[in-house]
């Protein structure tokens, strides 16, 4: 069964329709890369799934819980009760492109804040889990450092650890390397590849075509608010039949 089902999602800002009838599923353990030009609706789609924006219509189901659907009589989106939305929120992790760490918290505090206050873990258990995640991220010894004392790559690894601390069913990445210089980009891609090996379910919006080809097992190409093409990396990158996809990928070295 799909852990995420997105059906016929539409979203407009004023008179500008950003998402037009978007549908796709994500299976447990799958890594889905969403690619496409800037302004194609990729980040808005992630924000709708993560409840940071409200879709106008369509249907989203996360791990069997319906987050929203369309009232056919009114033609408008109807969202689940707050209790269900909170449960869904706990199943989803989101890593932003600009880290979004609390600047006045040290690394340990950033990672343990949500497990303590949201999951009601003891401070000791939360810190023990955080220590394991920091080791996994190659950040042991940085527990007391503040975000301003870390490189961009280190900050992004802390933000990934913070997302993982809530033990999400799906982890979303919104262009996780766009704020980093090329040398630091490799650090983050290595972490994501390791998570993929562990069968973490992930949806990744990225402009890193080589990375999308290497780490994803399903690729979605979006343009102008629609899914133009989707399939395996081999199909999309190596044997696309779609002219718009060919045109987009021709700008990148294969």
C-alpha positions as CSV (number, residue, x, y, z in Angstrom):
1,X,0.0,0.0,0.0
2,X,1.2,3.5,-0.8
3,X,2.3,5.5,2.3
4,X,1.5,8.7,0.5
5,X,-1.3,9.2,-2.0
6,X,-1.8,12.5,-3.8
7,X,-4.8,12.8,-6.1
8,X,-5.8,15.7,-8.4
9,X,-4.2,18.4,-6.2
10,X,-4.8,22.0,-7.4
11,X,-3.5,25.2,-5.9
12,X,-3.8,28.8,-7.0
13,X,-2.4,32.1,-5.6
14,X,-4.8,34.8,-6.7
15,X,-5.3,34.2,-10.4
16,X,-2.1,32.2,-10.8
17,X,-2.7,28.4,-10.8
18,X,0.5,26.9,-9.5
19,X,-0.6,23.2,-9.3
20,X,-2.9,21.7,-11.8
21,X,-4.4,18.2,-11.2
22,X,-1.2,16.7,-9.6
23,X,-1.4,12.9,-8.8
24,X,1.2,10.4,-7.6
25,X,1.8,7.8,-5.0
26,X,4.9,7.0,-2.8
27,X,5.5,3.5,-1.6
28,X,7.2,2.6,1.7
29,X,11.0,2.7,1.3
30,X,10.8,4.5,-2.1
31,X,12.9,7.5,-2.9
32,X,11.1,10.0,-5.2
33,X,13.0,12.9,-6.8
34,X,10.9,15.8,-8.1
35,X,12.8,17.8,-10.7
36,X,11.8,20.7,-13.0
37,X,12.5,24.4,-13.7
38,X,12.1,27.1,-11.1
39,X,8.5,28.1,-10.8
40,X,7.1,24.7,-11.8
41,X,5.3,24.2,-8.5
42,X,7.6,21.7,-6.9
43,X,8.1,23.5,-3.5
44,X,4.4,24.5,-3.4
45,X,3.5,20.8,-3.8
46,X,5.7,19.9,-0.8
47,X,4.2,22.7,1.2
48,X,0.7,21.4,0.6
49,X,1.6,17.9,1.6
50,X,3.3,19.3,4.8
51,X,0.3,21.5,5.7
52,X,2.3,24.7,5.2
53,X,-0.1,25.6,2.4
54,X,-3.7,24.6,1.9
55,X,-4.6,23.0,-1.4
56,X,-7.7,24.3,-3.2
57,X,-8.9,20.8,-4.2
58,X,-7.9,17.2,-4.5
59,X,-7.1,14.5,-2.0
60,X,-4.0,13.7,0.1
61,X,-3.7,10.5,2.2
62,X,-0.7,9.8,4.5
63,X,-0.2,6.3,5.9
64,X,-3.9,5.5,5.5
65,X,-5.2,8.8,7.1
66,X,-7.0,11.2,4.8
67,X,-5.6,14.7,5.3
68,X,-8.0,16.4,2.9
69,X,-10.5,15.8,0.2
70,X,-12.8,17.8,-2.1
71,X,-16.4,18.5,-1.1
72,X,-18.0,17.7,-4.5
73,X,-21.0,19.8,-3.8
74,X,-19.0,22.9,-2.9
75,X,-15.9,22.1,-5.0
76,X,-13.6,23.1,-2.2
77,X,-11.1,21.3,0.0
78,X,-12.2,19.9,3.3
79,X,-9.5,19.1,5.8
80,X,-9.5,16.4,8.5
81,X,-10.1,17.2,12.2
82,X,-7.1,18.7,14.1
83,X,-6.4,15.4,15.8
84,X,-5.9,13.6,12.5
85,X,-3.8,16.5,11.1
86,X,-1.6,16.4,14.1
87,X,-1.1,12.6,13.7
88,X,-0.2,13.1,10.1
89,X,2.2,15.9,11.0
90,X,4.1,13.5,13.2
91,X,4.5,11.0,10.3
92,X,6.2,13.6,8.1
93,X,9.5,15.3,8.4
94,X,10.6,18.3,6.3
95,X,14.1,19.6,5.7
96,X,14.2,23.1,4.4
97,X,16.7,24.6,2.0
98,X,17.7,27.3,4.5
99,X,18.2,25.1,7.6
100,X,15.6,26.9,9.8
101,X,17.5,26.0,13.0
102,X,16.7,28.0,16.2
103,X,19.7,30.4,16.3
104,X,19.5,30.8,20.1
105,X,19.6,27.0,20.8
106,X,22.7,24.9,20.6
107,X,22.8,21.8,18.4
108,X,21.6,19.4,21.1
109,X,18.8,21.7,22.1
110,X,17.7,22.1,18.4
111,X,17.4,18.3,18.0
112,X,15.8,17.5,21.4
113,X,13.2,20.3,21.6
114,X,10.5,18.6,19.5
115,X,11.0,15.0,20.9
116,X,10.7,16.4,24.5
117,X,7.7,18.7,23.9
118,X,5.9,16.9,21.1
119,X,6.6,13.3,21.7
120,X,6.9,13.8,25.5
121,X,10.2,12.0,25.8
122,X,12.4,12.5,28.8
123,X,15.4,14.8,28.4
124,X,17.7,11.9,28.9
125,X,16.1,9.7,26.2
126,X,15.9,12.6,23.8
127,X,19.6,13.4,24.3
128,X,20.6,9.8,23.9
129,X,18.7,9.5,20.6
130,X,20.2,12.9,19.5
131,X,23.7,11.6,20.2
132,X,23.1,8.6,17.9
133,X,21.8,10.9,15.2
134,X,24.8,13.3,15.5
135,X,27.2,10.4,15.2
136,X,25.3,9.3,12.1
137,X,25.6,12.8,10.7
138,X,29.3,13.0,11.5
139,X,28.7,15.7,14.1
140,X,29.8,14.1,17.3
141,X,31.4,16.8,19.5
142,X,29.2,19.6,18.1
143,X,26.5,19.2,20.7
144,X,27.1,22.5,22.4
145,X,27.9,24.5,19.2
146,X,25.4,27.2,18.0
147,X,24.2,27.4,14.4
148,X,26.3,30.5,13.8
149,X,29.4,28.5,14.7
150,X,28.7,25.8,12.1
151,X,29.3,25.7,8.3
152,X,26.2,25.5,6.0
153,X,26.8,21.8,5.5
154,X,26.9,21.2,9.2
155,X,23.8,23.2,9.8
156,X,21.9,21.3,7.2
157,X,23.1,18.0,8.7
158,X,21.7,19.2,12.1
159,X,18.4,20.0,10.4
160,X,18.3,16.5,9.0
161,X,19.0,15.1,12.4
162,X,16.3,17.3,13.9
163,X,13.8,15.9,11.4
164,X,14.8,12.3,12.0
165,X,14.5,12.8,15.8
166,X,10.7,12.7,15.4
167,X,11.0,9.3,13.7
168,X,8.9,10.3,10.6
169,X,7.4,7.8,8.2
170,X,8.4,10.0,5.3
171,X,11.1,12.6,5.0
172,X,10.7,15.5,2.6
173,X,13.6,17.6,1.3
174,X,13.0,21.0,-0.3
175,X,16.2,21.7,-2.4
176,X,18.4,20.7,0.5
177,X,21.6,21.8,-1.2
178,X,20.5,25.0,-2.9
179,X,21.9,27.3,-0.1
180,X,25.3,25.5,-0.1
181,X,28.5,25.9,-2.1
182,X,29.5,23.0,-4.3
183,X,32.1,21.6,-1.7
184,X,29.4,21.4,1.0
185,X,26.8,19.9,-1.3
186,X,28.6,16.6,-1.3
187,X,28.2,16.3,2.5
188,X,24.4,16.4,2.3
189,X,24.1,14.2,-0.7
190,X,26.2,11.5,1.1
191,X,23.9,11.7,4.1
192,X,20.8,11.3,1.9
193,X,22.3,8.4,0.0
194,X,23.0,6.7,3.4
195,X,19.3,7.2,4.4
196,X,18.2,5.7,1.0
197,X,20.3,2.6,1.7
198,X,18.4,2.3,5.0
199,X,15.1,2.3,3.1
200,X,14.0,5.7,4.5
201,X,11.0,6.8,2.5
202,X,12.0,10.2,1.0
203,X,10.6,12.8,-1.4
204,X,13.3,15.1,-2.6
205,X,12.9,18.3,-4.6
206,X,16.3,18.9,-6.2
207,X,18.2,20.7,-9.0
208,X,21.0,18.1,-8.7
209,X,20.3,16.0,-11.7
210,X,23.2,13.5,-11.2
211,X,22.1,13.0,-7.6
212,X,18.4,12.5,-8.6
213,X,19.5,9.9,-11.1
214,X,21.8,8.1,-8.7
215,X,19.7,8.0,-5.5
216,X,16.0,8.0,-6.6
217,X,14.1,5.0,-7.7
218,X,11.3,7.1,-9.1
219,X,11.6,10.5,-10.8
220,X,8.8,13.1,-11.4
221,X,9.4,15.9,-13.9
222,X,7.2,19.0,-13.3
223,X,6.7,22.0,-15.5
224,X,4.1,24.8,-15.3
225,X,2.2,23.1,-12.5
226,X,1.7,19.7,-14.0
227,X,3.6,16.4,-14.0
228,X,5.0,16.2,-17.5
229,X,6.6,12.8,-17.1
230,X,7.5,10.3,-14.4
231,X,9.2,6.9,-14.2
232,X,12.4,5.2,-13.2
233,X,15.7,7.2,-13.5
234,X,16.6,5.1,-16.5
235,X,13.4,6.0,-18.2
236,X,13.4,9.7,-17.4
237,X,17.2,10.4,-17.7
238,X,18.2,7.8,-20.2
239,X,15.3,7.1,-22.5
240,X,12.8,10.0,-22.3
241,X,10.4,10.3,-25.2
242,X,9.0,13.6,-24.0
243,X,10.3,16.7,-25.8
244,X,9.9,19.1,-22.8
245,X,11.8,16.7,-20.6
246,X,14.6,16.4,-23.2
247,X,14.8,20.2,-23.5
248,X,15.1,20.5,-19.7
249,X,17.7,17.8,-19.2
250,X,19.8,19.0,-22.2
251,X,21.0,21.9,-19.9
252,X,22.6,19.4,-17.6
253,X,25.6,17.1,-18.1
254,X,24.4,13.5,-18.1
